[in-house]
Amino acid sequence: MFASKLINSAGADGLFFGNPGQLGTQVVSVLAAWVYSFAITWIILKVLDATMGLKVAEEDESEAST
């Protein structure tokens, strides 16, 4: 939003310097990062669940609480 070519000549001006498209680009980038992180985390959890499980067995859980 506050990007300025005075600071980074290779960059683009931000929202407050006359380039509202830059904000849209940043929003798309953040959403892409969220989707990627969710997908990779889901895959890792599925692999872990298939190999060793994600939850402790009920008997082990009850032994730990006593």
N, C-alpha and C positions, 0 to 999 in steps of 0.2 A: 504494500500500500504506500509505503514511504520511499520506495526505491527512487534513486535519482541518478542520472548519468554523470553528475558531478562527482559522485563517489565511485561509481563503477562504470567506466566508459564502455565496457563491453556489454553491459546489461541494458535493460529496458526501463523506461520510466514507469513508476507505479501509478496507482489509482489517483493519488492527490497531485500528480504531476502530469495529468492528461492522458493516461493510458489505462482505461478501465478493463481492457482485455487482459492485462497482467493479473488482475485479481481473479478472473475466471480461470486462467491458467494455473494459478496457485491452488484454487479450490479443487480443480480436477486432479492435480498432483497429490493433494492430501487425501482425496477419496481413493485414488489408485493405491496409495500406500496402505490405507486401511484395509482395502479389499485384499491386497497381496498378503498383508500380515495375518488377516483372518484365515485366508485359504491355507497358508503354510502352517499356521498353528493347528488348524483342523486336521490337516494331513499328519502332522507329527503326533497329535493326540490319538488319531485312529491307528497309526502304526504301533504306538505304545500300548494301546488298549488290546490290540490283536496279539502282541508278543508277551506282555507281562501283566496287563490289566492296569486300570487306573484307580481301582478301589481296593481297599484292604478287605480281606475276607471277614465275614461277620464274627467268626470265632476268634480271630486274631484281634479284632477290634474290641470284643468283650473282655478278652484276657488283659488287654492294656489298661482298661478302665478299672480293673479290680486290684 
